[in-house]
Amino acid sequence: MATIAKMAGVSQGAISSLLNDRDYGIRVSDKTRERVFKVCRELGYIPNDLRAEVRMYPETGDTCLLVSDKLPGGLAHSFVTRAANALLAYTQSRGIGIARYSETLEYGSDETVLPVAIRNGTASKFICVGAPNPSLCKLIQRRGYPVIVVGHESHVTGTTSVLPDYANAANLALSHLAELGHQNIGIVGGPFGSPDPRLAEMNRAIGIAAPENGIAVSAQDIFHGDLSFEAGCAALQSLTGRTAPSALLCLSDLSACGVIASAARGGIAVPQKLSVLALTDHDNPLPSIIPVTAVISSVEDLISAAAGEADRQVREGLPSGPVKILRPATLAQRASTGFAVR
């Protein structure tokens, strides 16, 4: 402690405050913090406390997956399950932390309300699934750790958003259908007025991509549901009874499977009479009697990009402002889309 304090030009109390992440009445600036840790690293100093070691050598810390308490199903949500598996694969099974957080709680000096992975101090890279909590982001960043938000755009200073390229995904889907001659296209969408920013972004992207591909989508061509298998069944009955589209763009794989199953029961041949295309977040085979053509923005790709960016920021420093990284979608042409019948 005395050697470090002398070389860094600070008191031993300041050193203790920094290593233990405690405020002992000694305020230490970020610049001083970096100088102290630089001295510690140059000396090869390894603290006995794991939390202090992670603060000094953040590259050795765990990666924590922070999951919003507003996400339906919480840790059982399929996106979270795939994200956790993808993160384990990225870290080569070294182990990860998973914790829930509140999007609205004001996180401050009361450590008892902090997610355990943050309170324990063993994680140094944080990947957030859900809308970011500004106070929690600032608390993490004050320790010099990166916050990467997956699937949502964050405007919090210093955070990085890793998002599907919604415009790219919408254009891939609609241009594929347009090339097959489809002009009367229905949309199997999410709940009307859903607060989910991912659905809002995709709806906005479809609204832009449709006219660019010579497609007019009116309100009567859109079915609003919960994107489940049952919603897909109901969507087919609703849309074919009104506008009889030649193709349906489904904003989930389950609703696409529901459409195809309902079409089979109703004697509507797919793709001869009706083309079906799904937007999905994985490239696994779908539980459908007909292989489903899909535009894929995979969770695995998002998580790999997010984890790689977190590692980079630990080495090179946090960004000065909010940053957005877009990941491209891919089109998997299968058997559920075909030429429009003239």
C-alpha positions as a LaTeX table, in Angstrom:
\begin{tabular}{lrrr}
\hline
Residue & $x$ (\AA) & $y$ (\AA) & $z$ (\AA) \\
\hline
Met1 & 0.00 & 0.00 & 0.00 \\
Ala2 & 2.77 & 2.44 & 0.97 \\
Thr3 & 4.78 & 1.70 & $-2.20$ \\
Ile4 & 1.74 & 2.12 & $-4.44$ \\
Ala5 & 0.69 & 5.31 & $-2.68$ \\
Lys6 & 4.17 & 6.79 & $-3.01$ \\
Met7 & 4.53 & 5.96 & $-6.70$ \\
Ala8 & 1.00 & 7.17 & $-7.54$ \\
Gly9 & 1.31 & 10.30 & $-5.41$ \\
Val10 & $-1.81$ & 9.65 & $-3.32$ \\
Ser11 & $-2.56$ & 8.68 & 0.29 \\
Gln12 & $-2.89$ & 5.10 & 1.48 \\
Gly13 & $-6.50$ & 5.91 & 2.36 \\
Ala14 & $-7.18$ & 6.72 & $-1.28$ \\
Ile15 & $-5.60$ & 3.42 & $-2.32$ \\
Ser16 & $-7.80$ & 1.51 & 0.13 \\
Ser17 & $-10.88$ & 3.39 & $-1.10$ \\
Leu18 & $-10.13$ & 2.50 & $-4.72$ \\
Leu19 & $-9.27$ & $-1.15$ & $-4.21$ \\
Asn20 & $-12.30$ & $-1.81$ & $-2.03$ \\
Asp21 & $-14.66$ & 0.43 & $-4.05$ \\
Arg22 & $-15.69$ & 2.22 & $-0.87$ \\
Asp23 & $-16.04$ & 5.91 & $-0.10$ \\
Tyr24 & $-14.04$ & 6.50 & 3.07 \\
Gly25 & $-14.59$ & 10.23 & 2.83 \\
Ile26 & $-11.85$ & 10.47 & 0.22 \\
Arg27 & $-12.94$ & 11.54 & $-3.26$ \\
Val28 & $-10.74$ & 10.13 & $-6.01$ \\
Ser29 & $-11.01$ & 11.39 & $-9.59$ \\
Asp30 & $-11.18$ & 9.07 & $-12.60$ \\
Lys31 & $-7.77$ & 10.30 & $-13.68$ \\
Thr32 & $-6.24$ & 9.45 & $-10.30$ \\
Arg33 & $-8.00$ & 6.10 & $-10.33$ \\
Glu34 & $-6.42$ & 5.21 & $-13.66$ \\
Arg35 & $-2.99$ & 6.36 & $-12.44$ \\
Val36 & $-3.22$ & 4.20 & $-9.31$ \\
Phe37 & $-4.31$ & 1.11 & $-11.23$ \\
Lys38 & $-1.57$ & 1.70 & $-13.81$ \\
Val39 & 1.01 & 1.71 & $-11.01$ \\
Cys40 & $-0.50$ & $-1.47$ & $-9.54$ \\
Arg41 & $-0.32$ & $-3.23$ & $-12.89$ \\
Glu42 & 3.26 & $-2.07$ & $-13.52$ \\
Leu43 & 4.27 & $-3.43$ & $-10.11$ \\
Gly44 & 2.46 & $-6.72$ & $-10.78$ \\
Tyr45 & 0.47 & $-6.24$ & $-7.60$ \\
Ile46 & $-2.23$ & $-8.92$ & $-7.12$ \\
Pro47 & $-4.70$ & $-8.14$ & $-4.31$ \\
Asn48 & $-5.95$ & $-10.92$ & $-2.06$ \\
Asp49 & $-9.53$ & $-9.82$ & $-2.66$ \\
Leu50 & $-11.07$ & $-10.98$ & $-5.96$ \\
Arg51 & $-13.19$ & $-7.85$ & $-6.24$ \\
Ala52 & $-10.11$ & $-5.63$ & $-6.02$ \\
Glu53 & $-8.28$ & $-7.82$ & $-8.54$ \\
Val54 & $-11.13$ & $-7.44$ & $-11.06$ \\
Arg55 & $-11.14$ & $-3.68$ & $-10.60$ \\
Met56 & $-7.40$ & $-3.58$ & $-11.24$ \\
Tyr57 & $-7.39$ & $-6.16$ & $-14.04$ \\
Pro58 & $-10.92$ & $-5.86$ & $-15.55$ \\
Glu59 & $-10.06$ & $-8.21$ & $-18.41$ \\
Thr60 & $-10.06$ & $-11.07$ & $-15.86$ \\
Gly61 & $-13.61$ & $-10.34$ & $-14.65$ \\
Asp62 & $-16.72$ & $-12.31$ & $-15.56$ \\
Thr63 & $-19.28$ & $-11.25$ & $-18.15$ \\
Cys64 & $-22.73$ & $-10.62$ & $-16.70$ \\
Leu65 & $-26.00$ & $-10.88$ & $-18.62$ \\
Leu66 & $-28.39$ & $-8.30$ & $-17.15$ \\
Val67 & $-32.05$ & $-9.10$ & $-17.89$ \\
Ser68 & $-34.84$ & $-6.52$ & $-17.55$ \\
Asp69 & $-37.64$ & $-7.33$ & $-15.10$ \\
Lys70 & $-40.09$ & $-6.19$ & $-17.80$ \\
Leu71 & $-39.14$ & $-8.98$ & $-20.19$ \\
Pro72 & $-42.05$ & $-11.47$ & $-20.30$ \\
Gly73 & $-40.99$ & $-14.72$ & $-18.67$ \\
Gly74 & $-37.81$ & $-13.17$ & $-17.32$ \\
Leu75 & $-34.93$ & $-15.63$ & $-17.29$ \\
Ala76 & $-37.17$ & $-18.26$ & $-18.94$ \\
His77 & $-37.66$ & $-16.08$ & $-22.04$ \\
Ser78 & $-36.38$ & $-17.88$ & $-25.15$ \\
Phe79 & $-34.23$ & $-14.88$ & $-26.15$ \\
Val80 & $-32.50$ & $-14.94$ & $-22.74$ \\
Thr81 & $-31.94$ & $-18.70$ & $-22.92$ \\
Arg82 & $-30.28$ & $-18.43$ & $-26.33$ \\
Ala83 & $-28.34$ & $-15.34$ & $-25.24$ \\
Ala84 & $-26.96$ & $-17.17$ & $-22.19$ \\
Asn85 & $-25.96$ & $-20.19$ & $-24.30$ \\
Ala86 & $-24.32$ & $-17.93$ & $-26.89$ \\
Leu87 & $-22.41$ & $-16.08$ & $-24.17$ \\
Leu88 & $-21.19$ & $-19.35$ & $-22.66$ \\
Ala89 & $-20.00$ & $-20.42$ & $-26.10$ \\
Tyr90 & $-18.20$ & $-17.10$ & $-26.59$ \\
Thr91 & $-16.48$ & $-17.27$ & $-23.20$ \\
Gln92 & $-15.65$ & $-20.95$ & $-23.85$ \\
Ser93 & $-17.66$ & $-22.00$ & $-20.80$ \\
Arg94 & $-15.51$ & $-20.04$ & $-18.35$ \\
Gly95 & $-18.72$ & $-19.08$ & $-16.60$ \\
Ile96 & $-21.03$ & $-16.08$ & $-16.76$ \\
Gly97 & $-23.28$ & $-14.19$ & $-14.39$ \\
Ile98 & $-27.01$ & $-13.67$ & $-14.95$ \\
Ala99 & $-29.04$ & $-11.14$ & $-12.98$ \\
Arg100 & $-32.30$ & $-9.24$ & $-13.26$ \\
Tyr101 & $-32.54$ & $-5.47$ & $-13.00$ \\
Ser102 & $-35.26$ & $-2.86$ & $-12.85$ \\
Glu103 & $-35.64$ & $-0.45$ & $-15.76$ \\
Thr104 & $-37.15$ & 2.24 & $-13.50$ \\
Leu105 & $-35.49$ & 1.90 & $-10.07$ \\
Glu106 & $-33.07$ & 4.67 & $-9.12$ \\
Tyr107 & $-29.88$ & 2.82 & $-8.21$ \\
Gly108 & $-27.67$ & 4.73 & $-5.80$ \\
Ser109 & $-25.52$ & 4.13 & $-2.74$ \\
Asp110 & $-27.74$ & 1.36 & $-1.33$ \\
Glu111 & $-25.85$ & $-1.73$ & $-2.47$ \\
Thr112 & $-28.53$ & $-4.12$ & $-1.18$ \\
Val113 & $-30.76$ & $-3.32$ & $-4.19$ \\
Leu114 & $-28.00$ & $-3.82$ & $-6.77$ \\
Pro115 & $-27.99$ & $-6.97$ & $-8.93$ \\
Val116 & $-25.78$ & $-9.54$ & $-7.19$ \\
Ala117 & $-23.17$ & $-9.65$ & $-9.95$ \\
Ile118 & $-22.60$ & $-5.90$ & $-9.54$ \\
Arg119 & $-22.73$ & $-6.02$ & $-5.75$ \\
Asn120 & $-20.18$ & $-8.85$ & $-5.59$ \\
Gly121 & $-17.82$ & $-7.01$ & $-7.91$ \\
Thr122 & $-16.64$ & $-10.12$ & $-9.77$ \\
Ala123 & $-18.00$ & $-9.06$ & $-13.17$ \\
Ser124 & $-16.40$ & $-6.39$ & $-15.34$ \\
Lys125 & $-18.36$ & $-6.67$ & $-18.60$ \\
Phe126 & $-22.12$ & $-6.20$ & $-18.73$ \\
Ile127 & $-24.51$ & $-7.15$ & $-21.53$ \\
Cys128 & $-28.00$ & $-5.81$ & $-21.04$ \\
Val129 & $-31.19$ & $-7.37$ & $-22.48$ \\
Gly130 & $-33.95$ & $-4.79$ & $-22.17$ \\
Ala131 & $-34.23$ & $-1.03$ & $-22.01$ \\
Pro132 & $-31.22$ & 0.32 & $-20.08$ \\
Asn133 & $-31.52$ & 1.87 & $-16.63$ \\
Pro134 & $-29.49$ & 5.14 & $-16.75$ \\
Ser135 & $-28.58$ & 5.13 & $-13.05$ \\
Leu136 & $-27.38$ & 1.51 & $-13.21$ \\
Cys137 & $-25.38$ & 2.21 & $-16.37$ \\
Lys138 & $-23.66$ & 5.19 & $-14.76$ \\
Leu139 & $-22.83$ & 3.18 & $-11.63$ \\
Ile140 & $-21.22$ & 0.43 & $-13.73$ \\
Gln141 & $-19.36$ & 2.94 & $-15.89$ \\
Arg142 & $-18.04$ & 4.75 & $-12.82$ \\
Arg143 & $-16.09$ & 1.57 & $-12.12$ \\
Gly144 & $-14.69$ & 1.72 & $-15.65$ \\
Tyr145 & $-16.73$ & $-1.22$ & $-16.98$ \\
Pro146 & $-18.57$ & $-1.36$ & $-20.33$ \\
Val147 & $-22.34$ & $-1.67$ & $-20.73$ \\
Ile148 & $-23.51$ & $-3.21$ & $-24.01$ \\
Val149 & $-27.26$ & $-3.12$ & $-24.71$ \\
Val150 & $-28.56$ & $-5.87$ & $-27.02$ \\
Gly151 & $-31.72$ & $-5.46$ & $-29.10$ \\
His152 & $-32.60$ & $-1.99$ & $-27.81$ \\
Glu153 & $-31.13$ & 1.36 & $-28.74$ \\
Ser154 & $-29.61$ & 3.13 & $-25.74$ \\
His155 & $-29.11$ & 6.89 & $-25.56$ \\
Val156 & $-27.22$ & 6.73 & $-22.24$ \\
Thr157 & $-23.76$ & 8.30 & $-22.56$ \\
Gly158 & $-20.98$ & 5.72 & $-22.70$ \\
Thr159 & $-23.22$ & 2.76 & $-23.56$ \\
Thr160 & $-23.10$ & 0.76 & $-26.79$ \\
Ser161 & $-26.18$ & $-0.67$ & $-28.51$ \\
Val162 & $-25.89$ & $-3.81$ & $-30.63$ \\
Leu163 & $-28.99$ & $-4.08$ & $-32.80$ \\
Pro164 & $-30.30$ & $-6.05$ & $-35.75$ \\
Asp165 & $-30.29$ & $-3.90$ & $-38.87$ \\
Tyr166 & $-34.08$ & $-3.65$ & $-39.00$ \\
Ala167 & $-34.04$ & $-1.73$ & $-42.28$ \\
Asn168 & $-31.86$ & $-4.43$ & $-43.84$ \\
Ala169 & $-34.15$ & $-7.19$ & $-42.51$ \\
Ala170 & $-37.33$ & $-5.53$ & $-43.78$ \\
Asn171 & $-35.80$ & $-4.88$ & $-47.19$ \\
Leu172 & $-34.55$ & $-8.47$ & $-47.51$ \\
Ala173 & $-38.02$ & $-9.81$ & $-46.73$ \\
Leu174 & $-40.04$ & $-7.50$ & $-48.95$ \\
Ser175 & $-37.61$ & $-7.46$ & $-51.86$ \\
His176 & $-37.64$ & $-11.27$ & $-51.89$ \\
Leu177 & $-41.45$ & $-11.30$ & $-52.06$ \\
Ala178 & $-41.50$ & $-8.51$ & $-54.66$ \\
Glu179 & $-39.04$ & $-10.42$ & $-56.86$ \\
Leu180 & $-41.48$ & $-13.33$ & $-56.78$ \\
Gly181 & $-44.22$ & $-11.01$ & $-58.09$ \\
His182 & $-46.12$ & $-10.46$ & $-54.84$ \\
Gln183 & $-47.75$ & $-7.04$ & $-54.48$ \\
Asn184 & $-50.65$ & $-7.85$ & $-52.18$ \\
Ile185 & $-48.81$ & $-8.69$ & $-48.96$ \\
Gly186 & $-50.27$ & $-9.06$ & $-45.47$ \\
Ile187 & $-48.39$ & $-8.50$ & $-42.23$ \\
Val188 & $-48.80$ & $-10.73$ & $-39.17$ \\
Gly189 & $-47.62$ & $-8.26$ & $-36.52$ \\
Gly190 & $-47.41$ & $-7.90$ & $-32.77$ \\
Pro191 & $-49.97$ & $-6.50$ & $-30.33$ \\
Phe192 & $-51.42$ & $-3.15$ & $-31.37$ \\
Gly193 & $-49.55$ & $-0.33$ & $-29.64$ \\
Ser194 & $-46.96$ & $-2.71$ & $-28.14$ \\
Pro195 & $-44.26$ & $-0.86$ & $-26.13$ \\
Asp196 & $-41.62$ & $-3.36$ & $-27.32$ \\
Pro197 & $-39.06$ & $-1.17$ & $-29.13$ \\
Arg198 & $-37.99$ & $-4.07$ & $-31.34$ \\
Leu199 & $-41.50$ & $-4.37$ & $-32.78$ \\
Ala200 & $-41.74$ & $-0.61$ & $-33.20$ \\
Glu201 & $-38.42$ & $-0.52$ & $-35.07$ \\
Met202 & $-39.44$ & $-3.40$ & $-37.35$ \\
Asn203 & $-42.84$ & $-1.85$ & $-38.10$ \\
Arg204 & $-41.12$ & 1.41 & $-38.98$ \\
Ala205 & $-38.63$ & $-0.40$ & $-41.21$ \\
Ile206 & $-41.41$ & $-2.26$ & $-43.03$ \\
Gly207 & $-43.25$ & 1.01 & $-43.60$ \\
Ile208 & $-40.14$ & 2.42 & $-45.32$ \\
Ala209 & $-39.15$ & $-0.72$ & $-47.25$ \\
Ala210 & $-42.62$ & $-1.45$ & $-48.67$ \\
Pro211 & $-42.91$ & 1.52 & $-51.06$ \\
Glu212 & $-39.24$ & 1.16 & $-52.00$ \\
Asn213 & $-40.14$ & $-2.31$ & $-53.32$ \\
Gly214 & $-43.37$ & $-1.22$ & $-55.02$ \\
Ile215 & $-45.59$ & $-2.64$ & $-52.28$ \\
Ala216 & $-48.50$ & $-0.83$ & $-50.64$ \\
Val217 & $-49.40$ & $-2.09$ & $-47.16$ \\
Ser218 & $-52.66$ & $-0.67$ & $-45.78$ \\
Ala219 & $-54.07$ & $-0.96$ & $-42.27$ \\
Gln220 & $-56.49$ & $-3.69$ & $-43.37$ \\
Asp221 & $-53.52$ & $-5.81$ & $-44.49$ \\
Ile222 & $-52.11$ & $-5.95$ & $-40.93$ \\
Phe223 & $-53.15$ & $-8.46$ & $-38.28$ \\
His224 & $-52.26$ & $-7.59$ & $-34.67$ \\
Gly225 & $-51.69$ & $-10.47$ & $-32.25$ \\
Asp226 & $-49.26$ & $-11.89$ & $-29.72$ \\
Leu227 & $-47.12$ & $-13.54$ & $-32.44$ \\
Ser228 & $-47.90$ & $-17.01$ & $-31.10$ \\
Phe229 & $-48.79$ & $-20.11$ & $-33.14$ \\
Glu230 & $-52.47$ & $-19.47$ & $-32.37$ \\
Ala231 & $-52.11$ & $-15.86$ & $-33.55$ \\
Gly232 & $-50.80$ & $-17.14$ & $-36.88$ \\
Cys233 & $-53.86$ & $-19.38$ & $-37.27$ \\
Ala234 & $-56.18$ & $-16.47$ & $-36.49$ \\
Ala235 & $-54.28$ & $-14.14$ & $-38.80$ \\
Leu236 & $-54.77$ & $-16.37$ & $-41.83$ \\
Gln237 & $-58.51$ & $-16.57$ & $-41.26$ \\
Ser238 & $-58.76$ & $-12.82$ & $-40.72$ \\
Leu239 & $-56.61$ & $-11.65$ & $-43.62$ \\
Thr240 & $-57.82$ & $-14.13$ & $-46.26$ \\
Gly241 & $-61.38$ & $-13.24$ & $-45.35$ \\
Arg242 & $-60.76$ & $-9.56$ & $-46.10$ \\
Thr243 & $-58.05$ & $-8.96$ & $-48.66$ \\
Ala244 & $-56.84$ & $-12.43$ & $-49.77$ \\
Pro245 & $-53.11$ & $-11.54$ & $-49.87$ \\
Ser246 & $-50.81$ & $-13.69$ & $-52.00$ \\
Ala247 & $-48.07$ & $-13.56$ & $-49.32$ \\
Leu248 & $-47.83$ & $-13.07$ & $-45.57$ \\
Leu249 & $-44.83$ & $-11.58$ & $-43.75$ \\
Cys250 & $-44.87$ & $-12.87$ & $-40.16$ \\
Leu251 & $-42.90$ & $-11.06$ & $-37.47$ \\
Ser252 & $-42.22$ & $-14.31$ & $-35.60$ \\
Asp253 & $-41.44$ & $-17.89$ & $-36.54$ \\
Leu254 & $-44.25$ & $-19.29$ & $-34.38$ \\
Ser255 & $-46.91$ & $-17.18$ & $-36.09$ \\
Ala256 & $-45.54$ & $-18.30$ & $-39.49$ \\
Cys257 & $-45.91$ & $-21.93$ & $-38.42$ \\
Gly258 & $-49.48$ & $-21.18$ & $-37.32$ \\
Val259 & $-50.27$ & $-19.65$ & $-40.71$ \\
Ile260 & $-48.93$ & $-22.70$ & $-42.55$ \\
Ala261 & $-50.78$ & $-25.15$ & $-40.30$ \\
Ser262 & $-54.04$ & $-23.23$ & $-40.71$ \\
Ala263 & $-53.52$ & $-23.06$ & $-44.48$ \\
Ala264 & $-53.10$ & $-26.85$ & $-44.62$ \\
Arg265 & $-56.36$ & $-27.35$ & $-42.73$ \\
Gly266 & $-58.14$ & $-24.91$ & $-45.03$ \\
Gly267 & $-56.87$ & $-26.43$ & $-48.25$ \\
Ile268 & $-54.69$ & $-23.42$ & $-49.14$ \\
Ala269 & $-51.51$ & $-24.69$ & $-50.81$ \\
Val270 & $-48.24$ & $-23.15$ & $-49.59$ \\
Pro271 & $-46.45$ & $-21.75$ & $-51.57$ \\
Gln272 & $-48.58$ & $-22.36$ & $-54.69$ \\
Lys273 & $-51.49$ & $-20.21$ & $-53.45$ \\
Leu274 & $-49.91$ & $-18.43$ & $-50.49$ \\
Ser275 & $-46.28$ & $-17.57$ & $-49.74$ \\
Val276 & $-45.20$ & $-17.31$ & $-46.09$ \\
Leu277 & $-42.02$ & $-15.61$ & $-44.83$ \\
Ala278 & $-40.92$ & $-15.33$ & $-41.19$ \\
Leu279 & $-38.66$ & $-12.95$ & $-39.32$ \\
Thr280 & $-36.75$ & $-14.93$ & $-36.72$ \\
Asp281 & $-33.86$ & $-14.60$ & $-34.29$ \\
His282 & $-32.33$ & $-18.04$ & $-34.92$ \\
Asp283 & $-31.47$ & $-20.24$ & $-37.89$ \\
Asn284 & $-32.71$ & $-23.54$ & $-36.48$ \\
Pro285 & $-35.34$ & $-25.56$ & $-38.41$ \\
Leu286 & $-38.85$ & $-24.41$ & $-37.54$ \\
Pro287 & $-41.59$ & $-26.83$ & $-36.35$ \\
Ser288 & $-43.50$ & $-26.63$ & $-39.62$ \\
Ile289 & $-44.70$ & $-29.16$ & $-42.18$ \\
Ile290 & $-43.13$ & $-26.96$ & $-44.86$ \\
Pro291 & $-39.60$ & $-25.52$ & $-44.42$ \\
Val292 & $-40.15$ & $-21.82$ & $-43.75$ \\
Thr293 & $-38.35$ & $-19.11$ & $-45.69$ \\
Ala294 & $-36.93$ & $-16.72$ & $-43.11$ \\
Val295 & $-35.02$ & $-13.51$ & $-42.62$ \\
Ile296 & $-32.68$ & $-14.19$ & $-39.71$ \\
Ser297 & $-31.19$ & $-11.77$ & $-37.19$ \\
Ser298 & $-29.70$ & $-14.34$ & $-34.85$ \\
Val299 & $-29.30$ & $-13.91$ & $-31.12$ \\
Glu300 & $-25.96$ & $-15.70$ & $-31.37$ \\
Asp301 & $-24.61$ & $-13.09$ & $-33.78$ \\
Leu302 & $-25.84$ & $-10.22$ & $-31.58$ \\
Ile303 & $-24.33$ & $-11.71$ & $-28.42$ \\
Ser304 & $-21.02$ & $-12.54$ & $-30.08$ \\
Ala305 & $-20.76$ & $-8.95$ & $-31.36$ \\
Ala306 & $-21.75$ & $-7.56$ & $-27.94$ \\
Ala307 & $-19.26$ & $-9.72$ & $-26.01$ \\
Gly308 & $-16.47$ & $-8.88$ & $-28.46$ \\
Glu309 & $-17.21$ & $-5.17$ & $-28.09$ \\
Ala310 & $-17.20$ & $-5.48$ & $-24.27$ \\
Asp311 & $-13.78$ & $-7.13$ & $-24.39$ \\
Arg312 & $-12.49$ & $-4.38$ & $-26.68$ \\
Gln313 & $-13.76$ & $-1.61$ & $-24.41$ \\
Val314 & $-12.20$ & $-3.23$ & $-21.34$ \\
Arg315 & $-8.85$ & $-3.05$ & $-23.15$ \\
Glu316 & $-9.21$ & 0.32 & $-24.89$ \\
Gly317 & $-11.66$ & 2.32 & $-22.77$ \\
Leu318 & $-15.32$ & 3.32 & $-22.83$ \\
Pro319 & $-16.81$ & 5.48 & $-25.60$ \\
Ser320 & $-17.45$ & 9.15 & $-24.87$ \\
Gly321 & $-21.04$ & 9.03 & $-26.13$ \\
Pro322 & $-23.72$ & 6.48 & $-27.01$ \\
Val323 & $-22.64$ & 4.17 & $-29.84$ \\
Lys324 & $-24.81$ & 2.02 & $-32.12$ \\
Ile325 & $-23.62$ & $-1.13$ & $-33.89$ \\
Leu326 & $-25.91$ & $-2.69$ & $-36.53$ \\
Arg327 & $-25.70$ & $-6.38$ & $-37.39$ \\
Pro328 & $-26.93$ & $-7.49$ & $-40.85$ \\
Ala329 & $-29.72$ & $-9.99$ & $-41.41$ \\
Thr330 & $-29.56$ & $-13.01$ & $-43.71$ \\
Leu331 & $-32.21$ & $-14.54$ & $-45.98$ \\
Ala332 & $-32.72$ & $-18.32$ & $-45.82$ \\
Gln333 & $-34.75$ & $-19.30$ & $-48.91$ \\
Arg334 & $-36.72$ & $-22.44$ & $-48.18$ \\
Ala335 & $-39.95$ & $-23.99$ & $-49.41$ \\
Ser336 & $-42.65$ & $-21.64$ & $-48.10$ \\
Thr337 & $-42.28$ & $-18.90$ & $-50.72$ \\
Gly338 & $-42.94$ & $-19.10$ & $-54.44$ \\
Phe339 & $-44.04$ & $-17.06$ & $-57.46$ \\
Ala340 & $-47.30$ & $-15.16$ & $-57.18$ \\
Val341 & $-50.17$ & $-16.65$ & $-59.18$ \\
Arg342 & $-51.30$ & $-14.26$ & $-61.88$ \\
\hline
\end{tabular}
